[in-house]
Each structure stands twice: as structure tokens, then as C-alpha cells.
Amino acid sequence: MERFFNPDLSLEAMIAKVKEMIAILPKTTALVVKHALWTGLRPSEAVESVKLIQNSETFTQYYDPSSMTLCHYKFPKQFIRATKKAFLSYITLDNLQLC
């Protein structure tokens, strides 16, 4: 919405702001922000996603290596909402290892 009301805020300016934010955040928080950007998840969903990735038991259910997807639909409590639903996110193992 900020870009809608501020015509001077270009895509490049928004990316620069995110990079500034990531540079000053603690490393673990910065990685969650990057994960949210890669997946398009809401902040609270990104945190839940990282928890699932870091748990060796849930990771095998959550990540499908053949299609390189995070299967959010397998965890409806965290990702299926009345408004915005997250079913899949395409992401490589390299990017997941940063979480």
C-alpha cells in the first residue's frame, strides 16, 4: 500500500529498504525475513515454516525434494486460513539450508 500512495517508492527502493533491514537484524531474524521473501508467506507463517524446516521429523513431510516444494497444505493449522491460504512454495534445498 505504501507504494500505491508514494509514487517515489520504486521496486529498487523497496528492495534497498529490505536489504538495509536485513543488514541490521540479528542473523536468525534476517534469515526468517529472507525466507518470507522467498516463499511469500506472512511473517507469522514464515516463522512457523522455519520451525517445521528445522524439525527433522516434520521436515520430511513438509519438503518434497522431487518437486522442490514446501507442502504447506500438509499443515493446515499453520497455513490454511479464511483469507489468504498458502498451499505450496517452490524453493531449492540451497535456500532452505539457510533457515
DRENPA-3360 file (N, C-alpha, C; in nm, 2 decimals, always signed):
BEGIN
1 = MERFFNPD = +0.08/-0.12/+0.00/+0.00/+0.00/+0.00/+0.09/+0.13/+0.00 ~ +0.20/+0.12/+0.06/+0.29/+0.23/+0.07/+0.33/+0.28/-0.07 ~ +0.36/+0.18/-0.16/+0.40/+0.22/-0.29/+0.28/+0.28/-0.37 ~ +0.16/+0.24/-0.34/+0.04/+0.30/-0.41/+0.03/+0.44/-0.37 ~ +0.05/+0.48/-0.25/+0.04/+0.62/-0.21/+0.17/+0.70/-0.22 ~ +0.28/+0.64/-0.25/+0.41/+0.71/-0.26/+0.47/+0.67/-0.40 ~ +0.44/+0.75/-0.50/+0.49/+0.72/-0.63/+0.65/+0.72/-0.64 ~ +0.72/+0.78/-0.55/+0.86/+0.78/-0.55/+0.92/+0.64/-0.50;
9 = LSLEAMIA = +0.84/+0.56/-0.45/+0.89/+0.43/-0.39/+0.88/+0.33/-0.50 ~ +1.00/+0.31/-0.57/+1.01/+0.21/-0.68/+1.04/+0.07/-0.62 ~ +1.04/-0.02/-0.71/+1.08/-0.16/-0.67/+1.22/-0.16/-0.61 ~ +1.31/-0.09/-0.68/+1.45/-0.08/-0.64/+1.46/-0.02/-0.50 ~ +1.38/+0.08/-0.47/+1.38/+0.15/-0.34/+1.33/+0.05/-0.23 ~ +1.23/-0.02/-0.26/+1.18/-0.12/-0.17/+1.28/-0.23/-0.14 ~ +1.35/-0.28/-0.24/+1.45/-0.38/-0.22/+1.56/-0.33/-0.14 ~ +1.60/-0.20/-0.16/+1.71/-0.14/-0.08/+1.67/-0.13/+0.06;
17 = KVKEMIAI = +1.54/-0.10/+0.09/+1.49/-0.09/+0.23/+1.50/-0.23/+0.30 ~ +1.46/-0.33/+0.23/+1.47/-0.47/+0.28/+1.61/-0.51/+0.31 ~ +1.70/-0.47/+0.22/+1.84/-0.51/+0.24/+1.90/-0.43/+0.36 ~ +1.86/-0.31/+0.38/+1.90/-0.23/+0.50/+1.85/-0.30/+0.62 ~ +1.73/-0.34/+0.62/+1.67/-0.40/+0.74/+1.74/-0.53/+0.77 ~ +1.77/-0.62/+0.67/+1.83/-0.74/+0.69/+1.97/-0.72/+0.74 ~ +2.04/-0.62/+0.70/+2.18/-0.59/+0.74/+2.18/-0.56/+0.89 ~ +2.08/-0.50/+0.95/+2.09/-0.46/+1.09/+2.02/-0.56/+1.19;
25 = LPKTTALV = +1.94/-0.65/+1.13/+1.87/-0.75/+1.21/+1.97/-0.86/+1.26 ~ +1.94/-0.92/+1.37/+2.02/-1.04/+1.41/+2.01/-1.15/+1.30 ~ +2.11/-1.23/+1.29/+2.12/-1.32/+1.17/+2.00/-1.41/+1.16 ~ +1.96/-1.47/+1.27/+1.84/-1.56/+1.27/+1.72/-1.49/+1.22 ~ +1.69/-1.37/+1.27/+1.58/-1.29/+1.23/+1.59/-1.26/+1.08 ~ +1.71/-1.22/+1.04/+1.73/-1.18/+0.90/+1.70/-1.30/+0.81 ~ +1.73/-1.42/+0.85/+1.71/-1.54/+0.77/+1.56/-1.57/+0.76 ~ +1.48/-1.54/+0.86/+1.34/-1.56/+0.86/+1.28/-1.46/+0.76;
33 = VKHALWTG = +1.33/-1.34/+0.76/+1.28/-1.23/+0.67/+1.31/-1.28/+0.52 ~ +1.43/-1.33/+0.50/+1.46/-1.38/+0.36/+1.37/-1.49/+0.33 ~ +1.34/-1.58/+0.42/+1.25/-1.70/+0.39/+1.11/-1.65/+0.36 ~ +1.07/-1.55/+0.43/+0.94/-1.49/+0.40/+0.93/-1.43/+0.25 ~ +1.04/-1.36/+0.22/+1.05/-1.31/+0.08/+1.05/-1.42/-0.03 ~ +1.13/-1.52/+0.00/+1.14/-1.63/-0.10/+1.01/-1.71/-0.12 ~ +0.93/-1.72/+0.00/+0.81/-1.80/-0.01/+0.68/-1.72/-0.03 ~ +0.69/-1.60/+0.01/+0.56/-1.51/+0.00/+0.47/-1.53/+0.12;
41 = LRPSEAVE = +0.52/-1.60/+0.22/+0.44/-1.62/+0.34/+0.43/-1.50/+0.43 ~ +0.33/-1.49/+0.51/+0.31/-1.38/+0.61/+0.42/-1.40/+0.71 ~ +0.45/-1.29/+0.79/+0.56/-1.31/+0.89/+0.54/-1.42/+0.99 ~ +0.42/-1.44/+1.04/+0.39/-1.55/+1.14/+0.40/-1.68/+1.07 ~ +0.36/-1.69/+0.94/+0.37/-1.81/+0.87/+0.51/-1.85/+0.84 ~ +0.59/-1.75/+0.81/+0.73/-1.77/+0.78/+0.80/-1.83/+0.90 ~ +0.77/-1.78/+1.02/+0.83/-1.83/+1.15/+0.79/-1.98/+1.16 ~ +0.66/-2.01/+1.14/+0.61/-2.14/+1.16/+0.68/-2.24/+1.05;
49 = SVKLIQNS = +0.70/-2.18/+0.93/+0.76/-2.26/+0.83/+0.91/-2.29/+0.87 ~ +0.98/-2.20/+0.92/+1.12/-2.22/+0.96/+1.12/-2.33/+1.07 ~ +1.03/-2.32/+1.17/+1.02/-2.42/+1.27/+1.00/-2.56/+1.21 ~ +0.91/-2.57/+1.11/+0.89/-2.70/+1.05/+1.02/-2.75/+0.98 ~ +1.09/-2.66/+0.91/+1.21/-2.69/+0.84/+1.32/-2.74/+0.94 ~ +1.33/-2.67/+1.05/+1.44/-2.71/+1.14/+1.41/-2.83/+1.22 ~ +1.29/-2.88/+1.22/+1.25/-3.00/+1.29/+1.27/-3.12/+1.20 ~ +1.36/-3.21/+1.23/+1.39/-3.32/+1.14/+1.27/-3.41/+1.11;
57 = ETFTQYYD = +1.18/-3.43/+1.21/+1.07/-3.51/+1.19/+0.96/-3.45/+1.09 ~ +0.94/-3.32/+1.11/+0.84/-3.26/+1.02/+0.90/-3.22/+0.88 ~ +1.03/-3.20/+0.88/+1.09/-3.16/+0.75/+1.06/-3.26/+0.64 ~ +1.07/-3.39/+0.67/+1.05/-3.49/+0.57/+0.91/-3.49/+0.51 ~ +0.81/-3.45/+0.60/+0.67/-3.44/+0.55/+0.65/-3.31/+0.47 ~ +0.72/-3.21/+0.52/+0.70/-3.07/+0.47/+0.76/-3.04/+0.34 ~ +0.88/-3.09/+0.31/+0.95/-3.06/+0.19/+0.95/-3.18/+0.10 ~ +0.91/-3.16/-0.03/+0.91/-3.26/-0.13/+1.03/-3.23/-0.22;
65 = PSSMTLCH = +1.14/-3.31/-0.21/+1.26/-3.28/-0.29/+1.24/-3.30/-0.44 ~ +1.15/-3.39/-0.48/+1.14/-3.41/-0.63/+1.08/-3.29/-0.70 ~ +0.99/-3.22/-0.63/+0.93/-3.10/-0.69/+0.98/-2.97/-0.63 ~ +1.08/-2.98/-0.54/+1.14/-2.87/-0.47/+1.03/-2.78/-0.41 ~ +0.93/-2.83/-0.34/+0.83/-2.75/-0.28/+0.81/-2.78/-0.13 ~ +0.77/-2.67/-0.06/+0.73/-2.68/+0.07/+0.58/-2.70/+0.07 ~ +0.53/-2.81/+0.12/+0.39/-2.85/+0.11/+0.31/-2.80/+0.24 ~ +0.27/-2.67/+0.23/+0.20/-2.61/+0.34/+0.07/-2.67/+0.37;
73 = YKFPKQFI = +0.01/-2.73/+0.26/-0.13/-2.79/+0.28/-0.12/-2.90/+0.38 ~ -0.01/-2.96/+0.40/+0.00/-3.07/+0.50/-0.01/-3.03/+0.64 ~ +0.00/-2.90/+0.66/+0.00/-2.84/+0.79/-0.11/-2.73/+0.79 ~ -0.24/-2.76/+0.78/-0.34/-2.67/+0.77/-0.36/-2.57/+0.88 ~ -0.33/-2.61/+1.00/-0.34/-2.53/+1.12/-0.25/-2.40/+1.11 ~ -0.13/-2.42/+1.05/-0.04/-2.31/+1.03/-0.07/-2.22/+0.91 ~ -0.11/-2.29/+0.80/-0.11/-2.22/+0.67/-0.24/-2.20/+0.60 ~ -0.35/-2.27/+0.64/-0.47/-2.26/+0.57/-0.57/-2.17/+0.65;
81 = RATKKAFL = -0.59/-2.05/+0.60/-0.67/-1.95/+0.67/-0.79/-1.91/+0.59 ~ -0.88/-1.84/+0.65/-1.00/-1.80/+0.58/-0.98/-1.70/+0.47 ~ -0.87/-1.62/+0.48/-0.85/-1.52/+0.38/-0.74/-1.57/+0.28 ~ -0.61/-1.56/+0.33/-0.50/-1.59/+0.24/-0.46/-1.74/+0.28 ~ -0.46/-1.82/+0.18/-0.42/-1.96/+0.20/-0.28/-1.99/+0.14 ~ -0.20/-2.06/+0.20/-0.07/-2.09/+0.15/-0.07/-2.24/+0.13 ~ -0.06/-2.29/+0.00/-0.06/-2.43/-0.03/+0.08/-2.49/-0.06 ~ +0.15/-2.42/-0.14/+0.29/-2.46/-0.18/+0.38/-2.34/-0.20;
89 = SYITLDNL = +0.51/-2.37/-0.17/+0.61/-2.27/-0.21/+0.72/-2.34/-0.27 ~ +0.77/-2.29/-0.39/+0.88/-2.36/-0.46/+1.01/-2.29/-0.41 ~ +1.10/-2.38/-0.36/+1.23/-2.33/-0.31/+1.33/-2.45/-0.32 ~ +1.45/-2.41/-0.34/+1.56/-2.51/-0.36/+1.62/-2.54/-0.22 ~ +1.68/-2.66/-0.22/+1.74/-2.70/-0.09/+1.85/-2.61/-0.04 ~ +1.92/-2.55/-0.14/+2.02/-2.45/-0.10/+1.97/-2.33/-0.02 ~ +1.85/-2.28/-0.06/+1.79/-2.17/+0.01/+1.73/-2.22/+0.14 ~ +1.68/-2.35/+0.15/+1.63/-2.40/+0.27/+1.74/-2.42/+0.38;
97 = QLC = +1.86/-2.45/+0.33/+1.97/-2.47/+0.43/+2.01/-2.35/+0.50 ~ +1.97/-2.23/+0.45/+2.00/-2.11/+0.52/+1.91/-2.09/+0.64 ~ +1.80/-2.16/+0.65/+1.70/-2.14/+0.76/+1.75/-2.20/+0.89;
% end
